[in-house]
């Protein structure tokens, strides 16, 4: 009776467009084809998908030209179509209810990263921005992932010690300059991460400047290894068109 009453008072809506659906966390028939899951084959370091199988050890150009300070990066979906709507809903419209469902898809993409992680750490917000927004979208995703994977959730390991300009609209070099010296790991936190494998979580991988800066801070503070897991990834071919994933059990 309680479940029936809850569905009458608060009917489940599509995670993308808020049309009514059969159960919470699913996408409607209009939104599902607009979601592109990132699948193998991909670069073993960057997680960038390849059009064809290139071999297990074949690295993408980004990994070869500018090796990252993290070991592996994975993303669940392309930042395109309904994925953009979900990220914006979580980040700017207080749709924290989306985080657990987004985390399910992230857990699928980063299964091996979660299995090896000693702790899960979100990219931090500066305190003024946190109080203005009232939550950290990366922390909401990390919290949900930690619950799914039964791993420690450590939101206070990394501190954002100064305010930075919004990254939107900045070029790669400008993003790197903007983030230089922005993150810090305190002395007590250094003891907690010493030699351990940290899984760093963010909502979107754009140029990688943010997660690179945080990963470098963690490595300098003594972390044994850092992996990165994001919900979405900006790809050069993101506008190539919508397609229907084969794994319809994820709807």
Phi, psi and omega in degrees: 000320180295317178295318179298316180296319180297322180290330177289316183284322183230074183297140180296143181236158178301136180293342180262312189239354177075018167292155178292136179229178187284329182208158182297147173084004179256165177255149178283172183296333179282326184275328185304316179292347181268007180251122181251109175282142177271124186235160170296153003282142177216166177296128182295340178266303188274340183075011178289125183290143174260151177288333181222160176296125184246359185102150187297326185261004182286126182257148177285168182299323181297316181294327180281317185283327184217076184304130185280162176282353175260163183278314184216148175228136176224148176225149185280315188221162173284140179283083189199144175063231185293334178299321176298317180299319181291317179297315180293323177297316178294315190281321189245348184236024173058029179275060179294344177294342179283335188304314180298325181284322175296323180295327178299316179291324177295320180297325178294315182290326185250035185305312183288331178291316179295322182297329184260354185286138173272335179200159179242125187235126177274154169295126186279158170260153171292146190300325180293319178291325178297314181290331177289318182275334178081355176198162176251115184299325178293324178292324178296319177293317181295320179299315180294321178295317180299322178292317180296317186267355183056051178240153179298133176261119186236081185283349185252010180296313181252136178244138175271109192269354175211155178287139177238159175294150172303139184284341183300127177091352181272145175283169186304309181298321178294322177295318179296316178296322181297328186262355184298123179074014185278340187243152182210146173245121182289167182299315178298323180290330178299323179294327183284333182258356185305117178073006184261161180265120184255134172257114181267131186241135174218170182278314184225136171262113180258278174261347183088001184299319183292308183292330175296316181296317180291317179299318179296320177298317180295319181294318179294334179276357174113002178300138180290324180199153178228127171248160182233134176226124178235161176289311186235160180223130176281123180242150181296331182259024186297337181262016183287350178127158179276155176210164183261116178296154179282331186275074184289351177290351179273357181298000000 
